[in-house]
Amino acid sequence: LGEARARFAKSLRLSLNGGSRAETAARLRDLLAPYRSGGCPVRLAYRNGDAEAELALPDDWRVRLDDALLDSLTGWLSADNVRVVYS
């Protein structure tokens, strides 16, 4: 399953809401860093009370879609906010 996910995934989409930006950025960096240099782009869907935006992280933040990464992101953000996009 992991190989198929890595081969066919178009991106990893993370939905974030308006918490502490500095704290969120630091936590995201800490979770993604061990999986960098992979092939999957990461997109952030950010929303707060006033606005929403979708951002693509730079190419050097592409990740390896490892089960441990997805588990840690799901534990932090919840399953509804972590999505592997295939199309």
C-alpha positions, 0 to 999 in steps of 0.5 A: 500500500505504501508503494502505491501511495507514493507512486500515485499520490499527487500531493499531501493536503493539510488543513490548518485553522487559525491557531498560533502561526509561529507554533503551528509553523514550528510543529509542522516543520518538526513533523515534516523534516524527517521525511523531506527529500521525497517526491510528494508536494505538500499543500496547506489549506489555511483558514481563520475567521477572516480569510482562507488560502491554499499554499504549496510548500517549496519543492525542497519540502516535498515529503516521503509519504511514510506511514509514520509521517501520516500517523503523526500528522493525523495525531496532530491535525485529525484524520479529517485534516490530512489527505493524500490527493490522487487526482 
